[in-house]
Amino acid sequence: ANTWADRIILADRQCRDDLPDYNDDYLDRFYAQVGSVAIQELNGAAHDTGSYWYTAWLNAGRPELPSR
């Protein structure tokens, strides 16, 4: 995963150079530079984060979650 980090960060900086915010133009440029690799890495990071939270909840004895 770290081998792609520099490439993804560089692509992000290049895509934001003349854009005021993260809009559709940014996403098109970003995807053109790093393609599905960034999407896979971001999805993996989201999955890992969820797994950490779930494991912490299990290790805490599966306490009742507060209602909204």
C-alpha distances in whole Angstrom, upper triangle without the diagonal:
4,5,6,7,10,11,11,13,15,16,16,19,20,21,22,25,28,27,28,26,23,25,25,26,22,21,22,21,18,17,19,17,13,15,13,10,10,12,10,7,10,12,9,10,13,14,13,15,18,17,18,21,22,22,24,26,27,27,30,32,31,33,35,33,35,36,36
4,5,5,8,9,10,11,13,15,15,17,19,20,22,23,27,26,28,26,23,26,26,26,23,21,23,22,18,18,20,17,14,16,16,12,11,14,13,10,12,15,13,12,16,17,15,17,20,20,19,22,24,24,25,28,29,29,31,34,33,35,37,35,37,38,37
4,6,7,8,10,11,12,14,15,17,18,20,22,23,27,27,28,26,24,26,26,26,23,21,22,21,17,17,18,15,13,15,15,11,12,15,13,11,14,16,15,15,18,19,18,20,23,23,23,26,27,27,29,31,32,32,35,37,36,38,40,38,40,41,40
4,6,5,6,9,10,11,12,14,15,16,18,20,23,23,25,23,21,23,23,22,19,18,19,17,14,14,15,12,9,11,12,8,8,11,11,9,11,14,13,13,16,18,17,19,22,22,22,25,27,27,28,31,32,32,35,37,36,38,39,37,38,39,38
4,5,5,6,9,10,11,12,14,15,17,19,22,22,23,21,19,21,22,21,18,17,19,17,14,15,16,13,11,13,14,10,9,12,12,9,11,14,13,12,15,17,16,17,21,21,21,24,26,26,27,30,31,31,33,36,35,36,38,35,37,38,37
4,5,5,6,9,10,11,12,14,16,17,20,21,22,21,19,22,22,21,18,18,19,17,14,15,16,13,11,14,15,12,11,15,15,13,14,18,17,16,19,21,20,21,24,25,25,27,30,30,30,33,35,35,36,39,38,40,41,38,40,41,40
4,6,5,6,9,10,11,12,14,16,19,19,21,20,18,20,20,19,16,15,16,14,11,12,12,9,7,11,13,10,9,13,14,12,14,17,17,17,19,21,21,22,25,26,26,28,31,31,32,35,36,36,38,41,40,41,42,39,41,42,40
4,5,5,6,9,10,10,12,14,18,17,19,17,15,17,17,17,13,12,14,12,8,10,11,8,6,10,11,9,7,10,12,10,11,14,15,14,16,19,19,19,22,24,24,26,28,29,30,32,34,34,36,38,37,38,39,36,38,38,37
4,5,5,6,9,10,11,13,16,16,17,16,14,17,18,17,13,14,16,13,10,13,14,11,10,13,15,12,10,13,15,12,13,16,17,15,18,20,20,20,23,25,24,26,29,30,30,32,34,35,36,39,37,38,39,36,37,38,36
4,5,5,6,9,10,11,14,15,17,16,15,18,18,17,13,14,15,12,10,13,13,10,10,13,16,14,12,15,17,15,16,19,20,19,21,24,24,24,27,28,28,30,32,33,34,36,38,38,40,43,41,42,43,40,41,42,40
4,5,5,6,9,10,13,13,16,15,13,15,15,13,10,11,11,8,6,9,9,6,7,10,13,12,10,13,15,14,14,18,19,18,20,23,23,24,26,28,28,30,32,33,34,36,38,39,40,43,41,42,43,40,41,41,39
4,6,5,6,9,12,11,13,11,10,12,13,12,8,9,11,9,6,10,11,9,9,12,14,13,10,13,16,14,13,17,18,17,19,22,22,22,25,27,27,28,30,32,32,34,36,37,38,41,39,40,40,37,38,38,36
4,5,5,6,10,10,12,12,11,14,15,14,10,12,14,11,9,13,14,11,12,15,18,17,14,17,19,18,17,20,22,20,22,25,25,25,28,30,29,31,33,35,35,37,39,40,40,43,42,42,43,40,40,40,38
4,6,5,9,10,13,13,12,14,15,12,10,12,12,9,8,12,12,9,12,15,17,17,15,18,20,19,19,22,24,23,24,27,28,27,30,32,32,33,36,37,38,40,42,42,43,46,45,45,46,42,43,43,41
4,6,7,7,10,10,9,10,11,9,6,8,9,6,6,10,10,9,11,13,16,16,14,16,19,18,17,20,23,22,23,26,27,26,29,31,31,32,35,36,37,38,41,42,43,45,43,44,44,41,41,41,38
4,6,5,7,7,8,10,12,10,7,10,11,9,9,13,14,13,14,16,19,19,16,18,21,20,18,22,24,22,23,26,27,26,29,31,31,32,35,36,36,38,40,41,42,45,43,43,43,40,40,40,37
4,6,8,10,11,13,14,12,10,13,14,11,12,15,15,14,16,19,22,21,19,21,24,23,22,25,27,26,27,30,30,30,32,35,35,35,38,40,40,41,44,45,45,48,46,47,47,43,43,43,41
4,7,9,11,12,13,10,10,13,14,12,13,17,16,16,18,20,23,24,21,23,26,25,24,27,29,28,29,32,33,32,34,37,37,37,40,42,42,43,46,47,47,50,48,48,48,44,44,44,41
4,6,7,8,10,8,7,11,12,11,12,15,16,16,18,19,22,23,20,21,24,24,22,25,27,26,26,30,31,30,32,35,35,35,37,40,39,41,43,44,45,47,45,45,45,41,41,41,38
4,7,8,12,10,9,13,15,14,15,18,19,19,20,22,24,25,21,22,26,25,23,25,28,26,26,30,31,29,31,34,34,34,37,39,39,40,43,44,44,46,44,44,43,40,39,39,35
4,6,9,9,8,10,13,13,13,16,17,18,19,20,21,22,19,19,23,22,19,22,25,23,22,26,27,26,27,31,31,30,33,35,35,36,39,40,40,43,40,40,40,36,36,35,32
4,7,8,6,7,10,11,10,12,15,15,16,17,18,19,15,16,19,19,16,18,21,20,19,23,24,23,25,28,28,28,30,33,33,34,36,38,38,40,38,38,38,34,34,33,31
4,5,5,6,9,10,11,12,14,16,17,17,18,20,17,16,20,20,18,20,23,22,21,24,26,25,26,30,30,30,32,35,35,36,38,40,40,42,40,40,39,35,35,34,31
4,5,5,6,9,10,10,12,14,15,15,16,18,16,15,19,20,18,19,23,22,22,25,27,26,27,30,31,31,33,36,36,37,39,41,41,43,41,41,40,37,37,36,33
4,5,5,6,9,10,11,13,14,14,17,19,16,17,20,21,19,21,24,24,24,27,29,28,30,32,33,34,36,38,39,39,42,43,44,46,43,44,43,40,40,39,36
4,5,5,6,8,10,11,12,13,15,16,14,14,18,18,16,19,22,21,21,24,26,25,27,30,31,31,33,35,36,37,39,41,41,43,41,42,41,38,38,38,35
4,5,5,6,8,10,11,10,12,14,11,11,15,16,14,16,19,19,19,21,23,23,24,27,28,29,31,33,34,35,37,38,39,41,39,40,39,36,36,36,33
4,6,5,6,9,10,10,12,14,13,13,16,17,16,18,21,21,21,24,26,26,27,30,31,32,33,36,37,38,40,41,42,44,42,43,42,39,40,39,37
4,6,5,6,9,10,13,14,12,14,17,17,17,19,22,22,22,25,27,27,29,31,32,33,35,37,38,39,41,42,43,45,43,44,44,41,41,41,39
4,5,5,6,7,10,11,9,10,14,14,13,16,18,18,19,22,23,23,25,27,28,29,31,33,34,35,37,39,40,42,40,41,41,38,39,39,36
4,5,5,4,7,9,8,9,12,13,13,14,17,18,18,21,22,23,25,27,28,29,31,32,34,35,37,38,40,42,39,41,41,38,39,38,36
4,6,6,9,11,11,12,14,16,16,18,20,21,22,24,26,27,28,30,31,33,34,36,37,39,40,42,43,45,43,44,44,41,42,42,40
4,6,10,10,10,12,14,14,15,18,19,20,21,24,25,26,28,29,30,32,34,35,36,38,40,41,42,44,43,44,44,41,43,43,41
4,7,6,6,9,11,11,12,14,16,16,18,20,21,22,24,26,27,29,30,32,33,35,36,37,39,41,39,41,41,39,40,40,38
4,5,6,7,9,11,12,13,15,17,18,19,21,22,24,25,27,29,30,31,33,34,36,37,39,41,39,40,41,38,39,39,38
4,5,5,6,9,10,10,12,14,15,16,18,20,21,22,24,26,27,28,30,32,33,34,36,38,36,38,38,35,37,37,35
4,5,5,6,9,10,11,12,14,15,16,18,20,21,23,25,26,27,29,30,31,33,35,36,35,37,37,35,37,37,36
4,5,5,6,8,10,10,12,14,15,16,18,20,21,23,24,26,27,29,30,31,33,35,33,35,35,33,34,35,33
4,5,5,6,8,10,11,12,14,15,17,18,20,21,22,24,26,27,28,30,32,33,31,33,33,31,32,32,31
4,6,5,6,9,10,10,12,14,15,16,18,20,21,22,24,26,27,28,30,32,30,32,33,30,32,32,31
4,5,5,6,9,10,10,12,14,15,16,19,20,21,23,24,26,27,29,31,29,31,32,29,31,32,31
4,5,5,6,9,10,11,12,14,15,17,18,20,21,23,24,26,27,29,27,29,29,27,28,29,28
4,5,5,6,9,10,11,12,14,16,16,18,20,21,22,24,26,27,25,27,28,25,27,27,26
4,5,5,6,9,10,10,12,14,15,16,18,20,21,22,24,26,24,26,27,25,27,28,28
4,5,5,6,9,10,11,13,14,15,17,19,20,21,23,25,23,25,26,24,26,27,26
4,5,5,6,9,10,11,12,14,16,17,18,20,21,23,21,23,23,21,23,23,23
4,5,5,6,9,10,10,12,14,15,16,18,20,21,19,22,22,20,23,24,23
4,5,5,6,9,10,10,12,14,15,16,18,20,19,21,22,21,23,25,25
4,5,5,6,9,10,11,13,14,15,17,19,18,19,20,18,20,22,22
4,5,5,6,9,10,11,12,14,15,17,15,17,18,15,18,19,19
4,5,5,6,8,10,10,12,14,16,14,16,18,17,20,21,22
4,5,5,6,9,10,10,12,15,14,16,18,16,19,21,22
4,6,5,6,9,10,11,13,11,13,14,13,15,17,18
4,5,5,6,9,10,11,9,11,13,12,15,17,19
4,5,5,6,8,10,9,12,15,14,18,20,22
4,5,5,6,9,9,10,13,13,16,19,20
4,5,5,7,5,7,10,10,13,16,18
4,5,5,5,8,11,12,16,18,20
4,5,7,10,13,14,17,21,23
4,6,7,10,12,15,18,20
4,6,9,12,15,18,21
4,7,9,12,15,18
4,6,9,12,15
4,6,9,12
4,6,9
4,6
4
